[in-house]
Amino acid sequence: LLLLLLSICIVINQMSVISNSIASSSTTNGGSGSARNISQYDDADAIIRRSYHQSYGHILPCEDNPSWMKGRETSNIAKNCILKTRDYIISENVTVPWWFQTLLRDITGRGGGVYAPWHHFDTTKPLNFCTIDKVATSEWRKVFCELNKADCVNTTKGSCGRKKCTWKTLQAMPEEAPWAVFVRDPLERLLSGFLDKCFNSFTRLRQGHCAPNVVFNPREGLKNDKHTSYPNLLDSIEGEGKDKLMFEAYVDVMPLKWNSHFVPQALHCDLYRNIAKFHFVGVMGKDFYFDLDRMANQFGGQLPEVLNSSFRYMDQVKNENHNNTGNIVGNHAKHASEKVKRFYTARTVRKALEYLSIDYVTLGLRVPDWAKEMLNNDSM
């Protein structure tokens, strides 16, 4: 079954490349396969536009729901909206890329994670916060646990657990509480997820987030017709360029089963439709510390002190540090921004831009220069 699925993916990928090449040729003079055609195909913005049109562009509009900004109803509203698109594509047999079909299947299915309540933190300070996997989630948990610390003193509700911590206040939230979110460069986030969930074999086994597990983490091992176990796909890769080959193998197979750590950010908290309604939007990039400072100044109260306790941003702002490479305090950060050229190739950049095109189109993010340079050098 695995070999069949992989074969299908390879065939579909080859067909996609051929059709896209033909489409690129037909839009240029003579379709002669000139350097201009190659450049157009490799242009990052063109890849994003083409992929978005073929996939996310089919997402149906939903009526604006006045309950959206009331916090805890947000996830259900967002899920019902995307279910409408999933059912439409199935019933009308709409032609979309195979990976988009599996994405809609996985994020709306049981255990999809994207619409789970842990993507929404709140506090009566007041503030609603959309947290996205691989955008400093571990630190944001600490922030909201601290902001809600008083809720867990002598509580009898049991909502604070052993750690006496709650990311959601146990008190009534004001209906008009503002919303905030941090987003991240999609290519960097994808690599960070891979480094955190897939690169280490022990972590793959323990957490099970490097999906599809049947490929990357087979507990009993897949067997061939001689009942001999196939090796784990990532562990079986050896030789020069191993890091790039491992990441490329993951990016190729990943959409067979989407894990929420790799799902586009725009699908979390209904961002693709409603990011303009957020009162604060920050970016976890080179100006991350300065965006934290901006957030602290905007919302005030305890927030500056609590944010500084987790992120140590005040000294970074004071020293004009525009070179963020992850949390300088904890051990969880993967410093993906420093490692992109070690793991990415032009081929994986193209694939990732296709899968994550909605983030660039709807969240106002720009493709990093290193990715554009990688594509340009590959097309020469």
Secondary structure as GFF3:
##gff-version 3
##sequence-region A 1 380
A	DSSP	alpha_helix	2	26	.	.	.	ID=ss1
A	DSSP	alpha_helix	35	42	.	.	.	ID=ss2
A	DSSP	alpha_helix	44	54	.	.	.	ID=ss3
A	DSSP	three_ten_helix	56	58	.	.	.	ID=ss4
A	DSSP	three_ten_helix	68	70	.	.	.	ID=ss5
A	DSSP	alpha_helix	74	91	.	.	.	ID=ss6
A	DSSP	alpha_helix	98	108	.	.	.	ID=ss7
A	DSSP	three_ten_helix	117	119	.	.	.	ID=ss8
A	DSSP	beta_strand	120	123	.	.	.	ID=ss9
A	DSSP	beta_strand	127	130	.	.	.	ID=ss10
A	DSSP	alpha_helix	137	147	.	.	.	ID=ss11
A	DSSP	three_ten_helix	149	152	.	.	.	ID=ss12
A	DSSP	beta_strand	179	183	.	.	.	ID=ss13
A	DSSP	alpha_helix	186	197	.	.	.	ID=ss14
A	DSSP	alpha_helix	201	207	.	.	.	ID=ss15
A	DSSP	alpha_helix	213	216	.	.	.	ID=ss16
A	DSSP	alpha_helix	242	253	.	.	.	ID=ss17
A	DSSP	three_ten_helix	254	256	.	.	.	ID=ss18
A	DSSP	three_ten_helix	265	270	.	.	.	ID=ss19
A	DSSP	alpha_helix	271	274	.	.	.	ID=ss20
A	DSSP	three_ten_helix	275	277	.	.	.	ID=ss21
A	DSSP	beta_strand	280	283	.	.	.	ID=ss22
A	DSSP	alpha_helix	288	299	.	.	.	ID=ss23
A	DSSP	alpha_helix	303	311	.	.	.	ID=ss24
A	DSSP	alpha_helix	313	318	.	.	.	ID=ss25
A	DSSP	three_ten_helix	336	338	.	.	.	ID=ss26
A	DSSP	alpha_helix	340	343	.	.	.	ID=ss27
A	DSSP	alpha_helix	346	355	.	.	.	ID=ss28
A	DSSP	alpha_helix	357	362	.	.	.	ID=ss29
A	DSSP	alpha_helix	369	379	.	.	.	ID=ss30
###
